[in-house]
Amino acid sequence: MEPVRHPELEPLAFLLGTWRGEGEGEWPQGEPFRYGEEMTFEDVGEAYLAYAQRSWSIEDGAPLHLERGFLRPAGPGRVELVLAHPLGVVEVAG
């Protein structure tokens, strides 16, 4: 059974699902590289969306980055993003 969407999430409903793409990056002392990226926004029936992101090397499929978190309403016209990275970094942006 699908969770019932919390009314405060209606403005964010367009994000639901999985988004994929490819891009190019470059480190200051490195060669340019191509990468794939995937972001998923999931409605879990509460007043927030669950968020997952990962990226990988197009060349060999090696993982490049991973983060997990939540996207939640923070008042009229505002959204807060809470993230955790596997290196021990936590971010709150709103």
N, C-alpha and C positions, 0 to 999 in steps of 0.2 A: 504494500500500500504506500502510495506517495504521501509525504508529509504535507500538511496544510501550510501554505505560504503565509508567513506572518505579514500583516498589512503594511508594516514599515518597510518591507523589502520590495514592494511593487516597483518603485523607481529603479531598482537594481536588477529586476528580472531579466532584462535584455542580456546580462552577462552570463546567465546560467548556461552550463554546458562546458564543452572542452574546445579551446581555441588553440590552433597550431599554426606555426609559421617558420620561416627560415630567415637568417640575417647574416651580416658580416660584422666582425669585431676586430679589434687590434689593441694589443697591450703596448705601453710606451716603448719597451725594448723588445718587441717581438714582431713576428710576421703576421699579416692579416690572416684571419681564419673565418670559416663559415660554420654556422651552428644552427641547430634546430631547437625550437622552443615549444613547450606545451603548458598551457594554463587551464585549470579546471575550477569552476565555481559551482558549488553544490548547495542546494537548499536542504537543510537538515531539520526544518520545522520549527526553528527558533528565530529570534530577532537578529540573526547574522547569517552570512554565507560562509561555508568552509572553502578555503582557497588552497590550491596546490600548484606549484610551478616547478618545472625542471627544464634544463637545457643540456645539449650534448653536441659533440663534434660531428659535423656532417662527414668528415673524412674517414673517421674510424669508429664512430658511435660511442666514444668514451664520454662519460658524464662530465659536465662542466660546472653545473650549479643546481642547487635544490633548495626550495624553501616551502614552508607550510604556514598557514595562518587563517585569519578570519577577517572578513569585511563586514562592518556593521554601521548602521545609521548612527549619527552623532548629533542629531538635531536637524532642524529644517535646512535642507540644501547642503548638508554636510555628511561625509562618510569618514570612518576611521578604519585604517588597515593595520592589523597587528600581525607581525611576522616573526618566525623563528628560523634561523639558519643552522645547519649542522655544525658549524664552527663555533657555536656558542653566542652568536650575535642575535639580539632581539631588537625589533624595531616597532615603534608605534608612530604612525603618521596620520594626521587628521586635519 
